[in-house]
Amino acid sequence: MDKYNVSITQRAYSDILECVLFVNNVSQQVAKDLYKEIIFSIDSLKKCPNAFPNVDGLTIGGIPIKRMPIHLGRYLILYKVESNLVTIYDVIDSRKDNSILKL
């Protein structure tokens, strides 16, 4: 049984779409696979969201932001855990924006 609920912000939905559309320029199949991997990874946070590290110095409302690397580390899912709610804030293509890695 899942312990946590997951909420995805509109910004995160937009990030997912941007990542998938970017990859779709190269391969539709890879884009479909990436989408499935992102959704599967987000869904897995329902069971064990604290398995991933905090992003040093980054908080929302005083609660640390965590990062989950996926797709060989090319993408980062940024989220916070508060009580039994996991909120997804961003899905970042680390090849295009690695500034989050420097925090």
C-alpha positions in Angstrom: 0.0 0.0 0.0 1.3 3.5 -0.9 2.1 5.7 2.0 2.4 9.0 0.2 0.2 11.0 -2.2 1.9 12.7 -5.2 1.0 16.1 -6.5 2.5 17.4 -9.8 2.6 21.2 -10.2 1.6 22.8 -13.5 5.2 23.8 -13.9 6.4 20.2 -13.6 3.8 19.1 -16.2 5.2 21.7 -18.5 8.8 20.6 -17.8 7.8 17.0 -18.6 6.2 18.0 -21.9 9.3 20.1 -22.8 11.7 17.2 -22.1 9.6 14.8 -24.1 9.1 17.1 -27.1 12.8 17.9 -27.2 13.7 14.1 -27.4 10.8 13.6 -29.9 12.9 15.6 -32.4 15.3 12.7 -32.4 13.1 9.7 -31.9 9.4 9.2 -31.2 10.0 5.9 -29.5 12.7 7.3 -27.2 10.3 10.2 -26.4 7.6 7.7 -25.5 10.0 5.6 -23.4 11.2 8.8 -21.6 7.7 9.8 -20.8 6.9 6.4 -19.3 10.2 6.5 -17.3 9.3 9.9 -15.9 5.8 8.9 -14.9 7.0 5.6 -13.4 9.7 7.4 -11.4 7.3 9.9 -10.1 4.8 7.2 -9.2 7.6 5.3 -7.3 7.9 8.3 -4.9 4.6 7.1 -3.4 6.5 4.4 -1.6 9.9 5.7 -0.7 10.3 9.5 -1.4 13.1 9.9 1.2 15.4 7.6 -0.6 16.9 10.6 -2.5 19.2 13.4 -1.3 18.3 17.0 -0.6 19.5 19.7 -2.9 21.9 21.6 -0.7 20.5 25.0 0.3 17.2 24.7 -1.7 14.0 24.8 0.3 10.4 25.7 -0.3 8.6 27.0 2.8 11.5 25.8 4.9 11.2 22.2 3.6 14.2 20.8 1.7 13.9 20.0 -1.9 15.0 16.6 -3.0 16.3 15.4 -6.3 15.7 12.1 -8.0 18.0 11.5 -11.0 16.5 9.4 -13.8 17.4 8.4 -17.4 21.1 7.9 -16.6 21.2 11.1 -14.6 20.2 13.2 -17.6 17.0 14.4 -15.9 16.3 15.4 -12.3 12.9 15.3 -10.7 12.8 18.0 -8.0 10.3 17.6 -5.2 9.5 18.1 -1.5 8.0 15.7 1.1 5.7 17.2 3.6 3.7 14.9 5.9 2.3 12.3 3.5 2.4 14.5 0.4 5.1 14.5 -2.3 4.9 17.6 -4.4 6.8 17.6 -7.8 8.0 21.0 -8.6 10.4 20.6 -11.6 11.7 18.1 -14.1 15.0 19.4 -15.3 17.1 18.3 -18.3 20.5 18.5 -16.6 22.2 18.7 -20.0 20.5 22.1 -20.7 20.4 23.5 -17.2 22.9 22.2 -14.7 22.8 25.3 -12.4 20.6 23.3 -9.9 23.6 20.9 -9.5 25.7 23.8 -8.2 23.4 24.7 -5.3 
